[in-house]
Amino acid sequence: MKKALSVVVASVATLALLTGCSATTGASSDSEMSAHLDVDASICKTAIYIGNRSNKKVIKAIESAGEKNEWKITHFKANAVIAEKVIDGKTLSTTIEIAKEHINCSKNGMPQNELDTLRTSIVEEIKKGDMKQH
């Protein structure tokens, strides 16, 4: 319990110290979303443009992406989750925060390739959710 609390406290502290990544507003089609994703990738490697999608839909996409990539996703707040994964025998975590038009992961010592894989999977899940609505 103390270890889990320490992870949460460390994640919150890291999140509080991070600066947000900006995203251009107004994308509505898949091609526009992809363009924003490319822009966000150059601004902040883990930021994902989500437009005006609800937190609930975004969290479902994060959970699905996490499950596919062996991450344990824990709800932290209405606009944030903690993603944990065992890497090389150590449990590492990242906080994924949902902002107005983007989501962002804190690096928190996580290998960039793991964050990139999770990010790609989240983008795919968000697009799948958009396809189901049409």
C-alpha positions in Angstrom: 0.0 0.0 0.0 2.8 2.4 0.9 4.5 1.7 -2.5 1.3 2.4 -4.4 0.8 5.6 -2.5 4.4 6.6 -3.2 3.9 6.0 -6.9 0.7 8.1 -6.8 2.4 10.9 -4.9 5.4 10.8 -7.3 3.1 10.9 -10.3 1.1 13.8 -9.0 4.3 15.7 -8.1 5.7 15.1 -11.6 2.4 16.1 -13.2 2.3 19.3 -11.2 5.8 20.2 -12.4 5.1 19.5 -16.1 4.1 22.2 -18.5 1.2 21.5 -20.8 1.6 21.0 -24.5 -0.4 23.1 -26.9 -2.5 22.0 -29.7 -4.3 23.8 -32.5 -8.1 23.8 -32.2 -10.8 22.9 -34.7 -9.9 19.5 -36.2 -13.0 17.5 -37.0 -12.1 14.9 -39.7 -9.6 12.0 -39.5 -7.2 13.8 -41.8 -7.3 16.9 -39.7 -6.9 14.9 -36.6 -3.8 13.1 -38.1 -2.3 16.5 -39.0 -2.8 17.6 -35.4 -1.3 14.4 -34.1 1.8 15.0 -36.2 2.0 18.6 -34.9 1.6 17.4 -31.3 4.3 14.8 -31.7 6.8 17.4 -32.6 5.7 19.6 -29.7 5.6 16.9 -27.0 6.3 13.3 -27.9 3.4 11.9 -25.9 0.7 14.6 -26.5 -2.4 13.4 -28.4 -4.9 15.8 -29.9 -8.5 14.7 -28.9 -10.5 17.7 -29.9 -13.9 17.9 -28.1 -14.2 14.2 -27.3 -15.6 13.4 -23.8 -13.3 12.3 -21.0 -15.3 9.1 -20.8 -14.6 8.2 -24.4 -11.0 9.1 -24.1 -10.5 7.1 -21.0 -12.1 4.0 -22.6 -9.7 4.4 -25.5 -6.8 4.6 -23.0 -8.0 1.5 -21.2 -8.3 -0.5 -24.4 -4.9 0.6 -25.6 -3.3 -0.1 -22.2 -4.9 -3.6 -22.1 -3.5 -4.4 -25.5 0.0 -3.4 -24.5 0.1 -5.0 -21.0 -0.4 -1.7 -19.0 -2.5 -1.6 -15.9 -4.7 1.5 -16.0 -6.1 2.9 -12.8 -8.5 5.8 -12.6 -7.0 8.6 -10.7 -9.3 11.6 -11.2 -12.1 12.4 -13.7 -9.5 13.7 -16.1 -6.5 11.5 -15.3 -5.4 7.9 -15.1 -2.2 6.2 -13.9 -0.7 3.6 -16.3 1.6 1.1 -14.8 3.8 -1.5 -16.5 6.5 -4.0 -15.4 9.6 -3.3 -17.4 12.8 -5.2 -16.6 11.4 -6.4 -13.3 10.5 -2.9 -12.1 7.0 -1.4 -12.0 7.1 2.0 -13.8 4.2 4.4 -14.0 3.0 7.4 -16.0 0.1 9.7 -15.4 -2.1 10.4 -18.4 -3.9 13.6 -18.0 -6.8 14.7 -20.2 -6.8 18.4 -20.9 -9.2 20.6 -22.9 -8.1 19.3 -26.4 -5.3 16.9 -25.8 -3.9 14.2 -23.5 -0.4 14.0 -22.2 1.7 11.5 -20.4 4.4 12.3 -17.9 7.7 10.6 -18.8 8.5 9.7 -15.2 11.6 7.6 -16.1 9.5 5.5 -18.5 11.5 4.4 -21.7 10.4 6.6 -24.6 9.8 3.5 -26.8 7.1 2.3 -24.3 5.4 5.7 -24.3 5.5 5.8 -28.1 3.9 2.4 -28.3 1.2 3.3 -25.8 0.6 6.7 -27.7 0.2 4.9 -31.0 -2.2 2.4 -29.6 -4.3 5.2 -27.9 -4.5 7.1 -31.2 -5.7 3.9 -32.9 -8.3 3.3 -30.3 -9.6 6.9 -30.5 -9.9 6.6 -34.3 -11.8 3.2 -33.8 -14.2 5.0 -31.5 -14.8 7.7 -34.1 -15.4 5.0 -36.8 -18.1 3.3 -34.6 -20.0 6.6 -34.3 -20.3 7.0 -38.0 
